[in-house]
Amino acid sequence: MNTSHSSRTALVLGGGGSVGNAWLVGVVAGLAEGGLDVTHADLIIGTSAGATAAAQITGASPAHLYDQTIAPIPAGAGRPASRPILNRDHLDRTNAVIAASSDPADMRRRMGAELRADAMSDDAGTARWRAIVTPRLPRQEWPEQRVLITAVDADTGEPVVLDRDSGVDLVDAVAASTAGGFAYRIGDRRYIDGGYRSNAENADLASGYDKVLVLSPFGGRTRLPLGWHLDLAHQIDDLRAEGSTVEAIHPDADALEAFGDNMMNPAARPPAARAGYEQGRALAAQLSPFWR
């Protein structure tokens, strides 16, 4: 649907694991420090780690979130709870599903079947994941502004977009979008990571908005066949063809060094946030005329 939203702004927050979430928080905080507050966008689209970030930046100030992200873990407090590490076996398993799929709809159906068979895809697993996600969100209620959280129905393979009118709690929406290695249950439905809807950004949901800013922790990379045209570059081309002005922020060299090779590593969160902060602060003046 291409509904006109002349002069309105859309912020797209892509997936990228726990480390990518920290980078997103850092970029948004750095932009704000540089005089560009993007948290009041008319539309915010969050996918996986970006879903968490969307709920965070609409529930607390960027500066507060940034300070929390870079704060050292108190002695004896242990590491922040996280989902099971999405290791090489998981990547090999899901890459095989992608390779066997004939098109995006087939991929989503196959991926749903694969991930709902995971041992964590039961009521106990859902309860554990919800308990992990809940304290990450500053507020449990949907914000007044329009926020879209992406997921995929694990039983049908249908792409899903959740918002304040969907009848799903914000915590459950974020938990569903971040269910990377299993299927998360909401009522009688099960959901998998929103990155399987249309790559890690889902920037297509900003269709019709005048100004679109994309923050992509994975730098627009995709595991999906380029012929499916779901990668960020194609999504941006489509938005521009419809008349949107689009800018994208990708991790720079310092951020990539901070990320390391494990996007689920809690120890990499503070340096990733700091790198994102420096990027955002440096880009604020350049992006202000575009956004305003």
Secondary structure in CASP SS format (residue, H / E / C, confidence):
PFRMAT SS
TARGET T0000
AUTHOR 0000-0000-0000
METHOD secondary structure of the structure
MODEL  1
M C 1.00
N C 1.00
T C 1.00
S C 1.00
H E 1.00
S E 1.00
S E 1.00
R E 1.00
T E 1.00
A E 1.00
L E 1.00
V E 1.00
L E 1.00
G C 1.00
G C 1.00
G C 1.00
G H 1.00
S H 1.00
V H 1.00
G H 1.00
N H 1.00
A H 1.00
W H 1.00
L H 1.00
V H 1.00
G H 1.00
V H 1.00
V H 1.00
A H 1.00
G H 1.00
L H 1.00
A H 1.00
E H 1.00
G C 1.00
G C 1.00
L C 1.00
D C 1.00
V C 1.00
T C 1.00
H C 1.00
A C 1.00
D C 1.00
L E 1.00
I E 1.00
I E 1.00
G E 1.00
T C 1.00
S C 1.00
A H 1.00
G H 1.00
A H 1.00
T H 1.00
A H 1.00
A H 1.00
A H 1.00
Q H 1.00
I H 1.00
T C 1.00
G C 1.00
A C 1.00
S C 1.00
P H 1.00
A H 1.00
H H 1.00
L H 1.00
Y H 1.00
D H 1.00
Q H 1.00
T H 1.00
I H 1.00
A C 1.00
P C 1.00
I C 1.00
P C 1.00
A C 1.00
G C 1.00
A C 1.00
G C 1.00
R C 1.00
P C 1.00
A C 1.00
S C 1.00
R C 1.00
P C 1.00
I C 1.00
L C 1.00
N C 1.00
R H 1.00
D H 1.00
H H 1.00
L H 1.00
D H 1.00
R H 1.00
T H 1.00
N H 1.00
A H 1.00
V H 1.00
I H 1.00
A H 1.00
A H 1.00
S C 1.00
S C 1.00
D C 1.00
P H 1.00
A H 1.00
D H 1.00
M H 1.00
R H 1.00
R H 1.00
R H 1.00
M H 1.00
G H 1.00
A H 1.00
E H 1.00
L H 1.00
R H 1.00
A C 1.00
D C 1.00
A C 1.00
M C 1.00
S C 1.00
D C 1.00
D H 1.00
A H 1.00
G H 1.00
T H 1.00
A H 1.00
R H 1.00
W H 1.00
R H 1.00
A H 1.00
I H 1.00
V H 1.00
T H 1.00
P H 1.00
R H 1.00
L C 1.00
P C 1.00
R C 1.00
Q C 1.00
E C 1.00
W C 1.00
P C 1.00
E C 1.00
Q C 1.00
R E 1.00
V E 1.00
L E 1.00
I E 1.00
T E 1.00
A E 1.00
V E 1.00
D E 1.00
A C 1.00
D C 1.00
T C 1.00
G C 1.00
E C 1.00
P E 1.00
V E 1.00
V E 1.00
L E 1.00
D C 1.00
R C 1.00
D C 1.00
S C 1.00
G C 1.00
V C 1.00
D C 1.00
L H 1.00
V H 1.00
D H 1.00
A H 1.00
V H 1.00
A H 1.00
A H 1.00
S H 1.00
T C 1.00
A C 1.00
G C 1.00
G C 1.00
F C 1.00
A C 1.00
Y E 1.00
R E 1.00
I E 1.00
G C 1.00
D C 1.00
R E 1.00
R E 1.00
Y E 1.00
I E 1.00
D E 1.00
G C 1.00
G H 1.00
Y H 1.00
R H 1.00
S H 1.00
N C 1.00
A C 1.00
E C 1.00
N C 1.00
A H 1.00
D H 1.00
L H 1.00
A H 1.00
S C 1.00
G C 1.00
Y E 1.00
D E 1.00
K E 1.00
V E 1.00
L E 1.00
V E 1.00
L E 1.00
S C 1.00
P C 1.00
F C 1.00
G C 1.00
G C 1.00
R C 1.00
T C 1.00
R C 1.00
L C 1.00
P C 1.00
L H 1.00
G H 1.00
W H 1.00
H C 1.00
L C 1.00
D C 1.00
L H 1.00
A H 1.00
H H 1.00
Q H 1.00
I H 1.00
D H 1.00
D H 1.00
L H 1.00
R H 1.00
A H 1.00
E C 1.00
G C 1.00
S C 1.00
T E 1.00
V E 1.00
E E 1.00
A E 1.00
I E 1.00
H C 1.00
P C 1.00
D C 1.00
A H 1.00
D H 1.00
A H 1.00
L H 1.00
E H 1.00
A H 1.00
F H 1.00
G C 1.00
D C 1.00
N C 1.00
M C 1.00
M C 1.00
N C 1.00
P H 1.00
A H 1.00
A H 1.00
R H 1.00
P H 1.00
P H 1.00
A H 1.00
A H 1.00
R H 1.00
A H 1.00
G H 1.00
Y H 1.00
E H 1.00
Q H 1.00
G H 1.00
R H 1.00
A H 1.00
L H 1.00
A H 1.00
A H 1.00
Q H 1.00
L H 1.00
S H 1.00
P H 1.00
F H 1.00
W H 1.00
R C 1.00
END
